[in-house]
Amino acid sequence: MVRHWLVIALLSCVSHVTQAYCIDDWACFEKVKHDEVIEYWLSNNKPYPITSTLDVRTQNLKTENAAKERYIKTLVLGPLERVKILTLQPIDSARPLHSKEDFYWTPGIEDAQHDDSYQYALPYAKGQTFRVMQGFNGGYSHQGASRYAVDFAMPIGTPIHAARGGQVIDLQQKHDRGGAARSFARYANFITVLHDDGTTGEYYHLRLNGVVPTLGQDIKRGQLIGYSGNTGFSSLPHLHFAVYQAKSFGKYQSIKITFEK
């Protein structure tokens, strides 16, 4: 879920130049130079909110109010929003200007206020039961950002139902590989659902072609959304489910949740 893009650039003597960098055709930043003034813009190319951070290290550049070697700006961008986030100008026009930019982003709203009293539906059909093979603070992989994730052991092809309603903002279903090494993580099939409070629900390790809704579709609690699998960083067939809160620098943190009994 973490997105990170690194750009290293030396400012040229050209009077007007625009450099644009995008990740996954979703989150972008632009660096626009007008004579000696440099503007940084952030944009969100999709109709779902994101949290983005621009980290600029500089030499011989300042804002109107301060001269620093590093400028860090984090902003929640709404659907299809484009915002100027930083303007820099030379400290000494006779000296070279240098900058290095790091750009990070993640879906959702930074520090979204989760309703901790909300009880989530179990992410499978009513009447079924599945063993929890790894819960909160699980020693195998549930630490750090995923400390409050839950892994349900289930056969490949088990119907998955939405634990909470929302909008599908990201999905993947083209992979058919999985394994116990972290190098397999990029092969996970998944669904990401944006909840109405700005948090996201993530359903991971789905089977090949195991996603039912389409991108952008609104779904309801309990609705069939996919089929379990064993793709990505996964040693046994299971569903990984967690609710996440977006953070700056492309990071995210799982939230402790309760399920309806």
C-alpha positions in Angstrom: 0.0 0.0 0.0 2.9 2.3 0.5 3.8 4.5 -2.5 7.1 6.2 -2.8 8.8 8.0 -5.6 12.3 9.5 -5.6 13.4 12.3 -7.9 16.8 13.9 -8.0 17.1 17.1 -10.0 19.5 20.0 -10.6 17.8 23.2 -11.6 18.8 24.4 -15.0 19.3 28.0 -16.2 16.2 27.7 -18.5 13.8 30.5 -17.7 10.7 28.3 -17.7 10.5 24.5 -17.3 7.9 22.1 -15.9 8.8 18.6 -14.6 6.0 16.3 -13.7 6.2 12.9 -11.9 3.4 10.5 -11.3 3.0 7.2 -9.5 0.5 4.6 -10.8 -1.3 7.4 -12.8 -2.8 8.4 -9.5 -0.6 10.7 -7.4 1.6 13.3 -9.0 3.8 16.3 -8.2 5.0 19.0 -10.5 8.0 21.2 -10.3 7.5 24.5 -12.2 10.3 27.0 -12.7 9.4 30.6 -13.7 12.6 32.5 -14.1 14.2 32.1 -10.6 11.0 31.0 -8.8 10.2 27.4 -8.3 6.7 26.2 -7.6 5.7 22.7 -6.4 2.2 21.3 -7.1 0.6 18.1 -5.9 -2.3 16.5 -7.7 -4.6 13.6 -7.3 -5.8 12.1 -10.6 -8.5 9.9 -9.3 -11.9 10.5 -7.6 -10.8 9.3 -4.2 -8.8 11.1 -1.4 -5.2 10.5 -0.8 -2.5 11.7 1.7 0.6 12.9 0.0 4.0 14.2 1.3 6.6 16.2 -0.5 10.1 16.3 1.1 12.4 18.9 -0.6 16.1 19.2 0.3 17.7 22.4 -1.0 20.8 24.5 -1.3 20.5 28.2 -1.8 16.6 28.3 -1.9 14.1 29.8 0.5 10.4 30.6 0.9 9.2 34.1 1.4 9.5 33.7 5.1 12.3 31.3 5.9 15.5 29.8 4.5 15.9 26.2 5.3 17.7 23.2 3.9 14.6 21.0 4.1 10.9 21.6 3.5 8.4 19.0 4.3 4.7 19.4 3.3 1.9 16.8 3.9 -1.5 17.4 2.4 -4.8 15.5 2.0 -5.9 15.9 -1.6 -9.5 15.5 -2.4 -10.8 13.8 -5.6 -9.2 15.2 -8.7 -7.6 18.0 -6.7 -4.5 19.9 -7.7 -2.8 22.3 -5.2 0.3 24.4 -5.1 2.1 23.3 -1.9 5.4 25.2 -1.9 7.1 28.2 -3.6 10.9 28.7 -3.4 13.2 31.4 -4.6 17.0 31.9 -4.6 18.8 33.1 -1.6 21.7 34.3 -3.8 21.1 34.5 -7.5 24.8 34.4 -8.2 25.2 30.9 -6.7 24.0 27.6 -8.1 20.5 26.3 -7.1 20.1 22.6 -6.1 17.1 20.6 -5.0 16.3 16.9 -4.3 12.7 15.8 -4.0 11.1 12.8 -2.3 7.4 12.2 -3.0 5.2 9.8 -1.0 1.5 9.0 -1.0 -1.1 6.6 0.3 -4.9 6.2 -0.2 -7.2 7.7 2.4 -7.3 10.6 4.8 -4.4 11.3 7.2 -5.3 10.5 10.8 -8.9 9.8 9.9 -11.1 9.7 13.0 -12.3 6.1 13.3 -15.5 5.3 15.2 -14.1 2.7 17.6 -17.6 1.7 18.7 -18.4 0.4 15.1 -18.7 -3.4 15.0 -17.5 -4.9 11.7 -19.2 -7.8 10.0 -17.1 -10.9 9.7 -15.7 -10.8 6.1 -17.4 -14.0 4.9 -21.0 -15.4 4.6 -23.2 -15.6 7.6 -23.4 -19.0 9.2 -19.8 -19.9 8.3 -16.9 -20.1 10.7 -13.2 -20.0 10.0 -10.2 -20.3 12.3 -8.1 -17.2 13.0 -4.6 -18.3 12.1 -3.0 -14.9 13.1 -4.6 -12.1 15.0 -3.6 -8.8 16.5 0.2 -8.5 17.2 0.8 -11.9 15.5 4.4 -13.0 15.6 4.6 -14.1 12.0 3.8 -10.8 10.2 1.4 -8.7 12.2 3.7 -6.1 13.6 4.2 -2.4 12.9 1.7 -1.0 10.5 -0.3 -4.3 10.3 -0.4 -5.1 14.1 -4.2 -5.0 14.1 -4.7 -7.2 11.0 -6.6 -10.6 11.2 -5.9 -13.6 9.1 -8.7 -16.1 8.5 -7.7 -19.6 7.4 -10.1 -20.6 4.6 -10.0 -22.7 1.4 -9.2 -21.1 -1.9 -12.4 -19.8 -3.5 -14.3 -19.0 -0.3 -16.7 -16.1 -0.9 -15.6 -12.9 0.8 -18.2 -10.3 2.0 -17.6 -6.7 2.9 -17.0 -6.1 6.6 -18.2 -2.5 6.1 -19.7 -0.5 3.3 -17.8 2.0 1.2 -16.3 2.6 -2.2 -13.8 0.4 -4.0 -10.8 2.6 -4.7 -8.1 0.1 -5.6 -8.0 -3.6 -6.6 -5.8 -6.2 -8.2 -6.8 -9.7 -9.4 -4.3 -10.6 -12.2 -1.8 -12.6 -10.1 -1.6 -16.4 -9.5 1.6 -16.6 -7.4 2.2 -16.8 -3.7 4.8 -17.9 -1.2 6.2 -17.6 2.3 8.9 -15.1 1.3 8.3 -11.3 1.4 9.5 -11.1 -2.2 6.1 -12.5 -3.1 4.2 -9.5 -1.6 3.9 -7.8 -5.0 1.9 -10.6 -6.3 -1.0 -10.2 -3.9 -4.5 -9.8 -5.2 -6.6 -7.4 -3.1 -9.5 -5.0 -2.7 -9.2 -1.6 -1.0 -12.5 -0.1 0.2 -12.7 3.6 1.3 -15.0 3.9 4.3 -17.1 7.0 5.0 -14.7 8.1 7.8 -11.7 8.2 5.6 -10.2 4.9 6.7 -9.7 2.0 4.3 -10.6 -1.7 4.6 -8.1 -4.0 2.9 -8.8 -7.6 1.8 -5.7 -9.4 0.7 -4.5 -12.7 -0.9 -7.5 -13.2 -3.2 -7.4 -15.8 -5.9 -6.7 -15.1 -9.6 -9.7 -13.1 -11.0 -11.2 -13.2 -7.5 -12.6 -9.6 -7.4 -16.3 -9.1 -7.9 -16.9 -5.3 -7.8 -15.4 -2.8 -10.2 -13.2 0.1 -9.4 -15.2 3.0 -8.1 -18.2 0.9 -7.2 -20.1 1.6 -4.0 -20.6 -1.5 -1.9 -22.7 -2.3 1.1 -21.9 -4.1 4.3 -22.3 -7.9 3.8 -22.1 -7.7 0.0 -20.1 -10.3 -1.9 -16.9 -8.7 -3.1 -14.5 -11.5 -3.9 -13.0 -15.0 -3.4 -10.2 -15.9 -1.1 -6.9 -17.3 -2.4 -3.2 -17.7 -1.6 -1.5 -15.0 -3.6 1.3 -12.7 -2.5 3.2 -13.1 0.8 1.2 -16.0 1.9 2.2 -19.5 3.1 -1.3 -20.9 3.4 -4.7 -20.1 1.8 -6.3 -17.3 3.9 -7.9 -13.9 3.9 -5.9 -11.0 5.4 -8.2 -8.2 6.6 -7.4 -4.9 8.3 -8.6 -1.4 8.6 -6.0 1.3 8.0 -5.5 5.0 8.8 -3.3 7.0 6.3 -0.2 8.7 7.7 2.4 11.1 6.2 5.4 9.9 4.2 3.3 7.2 2.5 2.8 5.3 5.6 -0.3 3.8 7.2 -1.3 2.3 10.5 -3.9 -0.5 11.2 -6.6 0.3 13.7 -7.9 -2.0 16.4 -11.4 -3.1 15.5 -14.1 -5.3 16.9 -16.3 -7.7 15.0 -20.0 -8.2 15.4 -20.8 -11.3 17.4 
